[in-house]
């Protein structure tokens, strides 16, 4: 993490958009990693404020309100309350869960705008924007749909294609349509205030490209690097909308602040409200201090789709303002897929958190464990119900739960659940192994490697099982009862440490463990537990239950029932088959899985991208003609199939060593050919 030792931490999770419920992709992307990290800080008695809230502005909410025949206020109230309740039921430990419709947020957002306006930071200009002549209004980005120029999706929005993730502007859409009237909009001039990101590019290159090169995650740094290499352009910070924060200028009547100006300010307004509620000084968590060593450490936990806003746009706003600290880390995660397909809110292809909590009550930690184990930290990962079942049954039940249950049952069977003497851990080897576990988990969590951290926790449970199996106290009790007691009491200490370490990862499980041990849950890391003479353990109970096939089948059937019915038709206009080849010819092709580490446009070309590919064997440059379909910054971290034994070829002065495999339809549109599950680079494709 950072080399500094900050006195305060400000930790944020991405503001969920208040026009729909939460799903497991949100949890794995931003909320579970942030919650683990914050709990880890608090276990070390760090001063930390953890904030989040509902993002309640923007065109998507007004569109949903129109479709449902209600008001934007009714929409945000419904989903704010649902999301807030889901977080509470799941156990995410925000200090405050706020909302951007609050007056304190509107006031602060206007203050930010006026601060930049009075410093002449904005560029004022007229631009042609789409206008719906039937509804007599300018159309915000989300009021326009059309065909994505990158992937051909005919339902792309004016700001982003949700199918391929490409960031767009409305005028880039093919065959644009107004979502209000369904008709083709016309272009009309309108005045807006633009943030000159191009002006801040030299500063961003120094602060980000130079300053964060060795500390930020590769997927985050790579995407930012690609954006900056392309050259930043001014971005409008106002919109012609009837829902949001008013632009605080007389000449801007009827205009609202761009949601990506006001939404991240929501972190600050939430902290401000928390401070008012608890008698704290919010400025010490957000503003630069007289002594820079007293500055708080700001960390944003987000998903892949929000990287550019948190790493480029928001830091530029903070920099232009001048009084605020900048993010020290933005540990963004990639996307979580579901059962071989992308999570999709529009297609209802998701595991919704509120439904999970209703259908699988008291299994919050089971889901936390599975999602942490498969967290998409640097590349996309996948959730399947079969894997959920396997990880719970084979790891939580068979390793962690089994160890705790065996020890507790044996203590009650042989010693009526009572310890003898003021016990401490009486095995130096175990003591050293536990200290190593604390140290390694601390390092993993400080480096945002949560998958490694939870795996190390499970290793401690394996250590306990191994120790218990080797000592075989059930065989020694009759002849060596004192030796048996010492072994089991050593095991109690391992269980106590499992409870301590579980507080960050599995908080409900930690509470259960301490309750069974009849010890207070300290909320701190402990490396030396003591049981008093005659300490009475509580009655044993199972930490986890096995997941039966019936539950998995039920959840899979539920997912499948949501899929739209698609009639099977013969493929139209399919490209003709090529001549047959021999198997030997096919076998000579060496096709591997790879991962795009960096991407940039090839100068003076429209179609070519220069890609740096991790092939598992090496890192190599490949020139690929996909620039018309993919933006460089959107494909960093993309897993691909690559032909690695193609004869090297010089293209536009660049030596290309290989070919990326793409699927092409009859219209010439391209898409990546990738495995349905994430395989390590270098895996052979047969």
Secondary structure, DSSP 8 states (H G I E B T S, - for coil): --SS--SEEEEEE---BTTS--BHHHIIIIIHHHHHHHHHHHHTT-EEEEEEEEB--SHHHHHHHHHHTS-HHHHHHHHHHHHHHHHHHHT---SEEEETTSHHHHHHHHHHHHHHHHTT-EEEEEEEEEEETTTTEE--GGGEEEE-TTT--TTEESSB-TTT--B--GGGSEEEEETTTSS--EEEEEEEEEE-HHHHHHHHIIIIIITSTTTS-HHHHHHHHHHHHH----EE-EEE-SSS-B-SSGGGTTEEE-HHHHHHHHHHHHHHHHHHHHT--THHHHB--SSGGG--EEEEE-BGGGHHIIIIIHHHHHHHH-SB--EEE---B--EEETTEE-BTTTTBS-BHHHHHHHSTT-HHHHHHHHHHT--SSS-EEE-HHHHHHHIIIIIIIIIIHHHHHHHHHHHHHHTTB--SSB----HHHHHHHHHHHHHHHHHHHTT-HHHHHHHHHHHHHHHHHHHHHH-HHHHTTT-HHHHHHHHHHHHHHHHHHHHHHHHH-HHHHHHHHHHHT----SS--S---B-TT-B------S-----HHHHHHHHHHHHHHS--------TT---------HHHHHT--EEEEEEEEEEE-TT-SS-EEEEEE-SS-EEEEEES-TTT--HHHHTT-EEEEE-SS--EEETTEEE--EE-EEE-TT--EEE---SS---TT-EE-
